[in-house]
Every structure is written in structure tokens, then in C-alpha cells.
Amino acid sequence: MSKEENKAQRRWAVVGYNILGMVGYTLLCRLAGEGGILFDCILLVAHFIICVILSIVWSKWEWILSAFLVVAIGFSACVTLLTLN
């Protein structure tokens, strides 16, 4: 594997781990009960802020991509969970 392919793979790994983390705490919050949805929204905002800060500090685009994917997927999950209940 070339250096460029290795870099691309690491970039997508950052995005994948962020989404995997978001899915994990969303499922745990969903199992927690009624207050879990609000806590999930708070964690989602914190996750977004951390990703944006890390993208600025490290000047890495994969972190900003992760931030926007976390917000897009997380917001849709929160809306879905709130409308299903």
C-alpha cells in the first residue's frame, strides 16, 4: 500500500470512528429512557464542538467532515426518536 492510500485510509478511519462513537452513545441514551433523548442531544452538540475544535487545532479536514456528519446524522436521529415517542 502506498503512502497516499495509507493517508486516505487513516482519514476515513477518523470519520468512521466518530460516527461509530455517535451511534454508540445514541443507542445507550435511547436505552436509558425518557431523559436519554435530551442527554443524547447534549452529547451530540459536545461531539460536534470537539470535532470542530480538533479540526482547527490540527488543521485536518477529516475532523470537520466528521463534525458535519455527526450533526446531520445525529439531528435526524433525534428528530426521529422524538417523533416516534
C-alpha positions in Angstrom: 0.0 0.0 0.0 1.4 3.4 -1.0 1.7 6.3 1.4 -1.2 8.2 -0.2 -3.5 5.2 0.1 -2.5 4.8 3.8 -3.2 8.5 4.4 -6.6 8.2 2.8 -7.4 5.2 4.8 -6.5 6.9 8.1 -8.7 9.9 7.1 -11.7 7.7 6.6 -10.9 5.9 9.8 -11.3 9.2 11.8 -14.7 9.8 10.2 -15.8 6.2 10.8 -14.7 6.2 14.5 -16.6 9.4 15.1 -19.8 8.1 13.6 -19.3 4.8 15.4 -19.0 6.7 18.7 -22.1 8.7 17.9 -24.1 5.6 17.2 -22.8 4.0 20.4 -23.9 6.8 22.7 -27.1 7.3 20.8 -28.1 3.7 21.4 -27.1 3.9 25.1 -29.1 7.1 25.6 -32.1 5.5 23.8 -32.0 2.6 26.2 -31.7 4.9 29.2 -35.4 6.0 29.0 -37.1 9.4 28.6 -34.2 11.6 29.8 -31.9 9.8 27.5 -33.0 11.7 24.4 -32.2 15.0 25.9 -28.8 13.7 27.1 -28.1 12.4 23.6 -28.7 15.8 22.1 -26.3 17.4 24.6 -23.7 14.7 23.8 -24.3 15.4 20.1 -23.6 19.1 20.5 -20.5 18.4 22.6 -19.2 15.9 20.0 -19.7 18.5 17.2 -17.9 21.2 19.2 -15.0 18.8 20.0 -14.7 17.8 16.3 -14.7 21.5 15.2 -12.0 22.4 17.7 -9.8 19.5 16.7 -10.2 20.4 13.1 -8.9 23.9 13.8 -6.1 22.8 16.1 -4.8 20.0 13.9 -5.8 21.6 10.5 -7.3 18.3 9.4 -10.4 18.3 7.1 -11.5 14.9 8.2 -12.4 16.3 11.6 -14.7 19.0 10.1 -16.2 16.3 7.9 -16.8 14.2 10.9 -18.4 17.2 12.7 -20.9 17.8 10.0 -21.7 14.1 9.5 -22.3 13.8 13.3 -24.6 16.8 13.2 -26.5 15.6 10.2 -27.0 12.0 11.3 -27.5 12.9 15.0 -30.1 15.6 14.3 -32.1 13.3 12.1 -31.8 10.5 14.7 -33.0 12.9 17.5 -35.9 14.1 15.4 -36.9 10.5 14.5 -36.7 9.4 18.1 -38.8 12.4 19.3 -41.5 11.8 16.7 -41.7 8.1 17.3 -42.5 8.5 21.1 
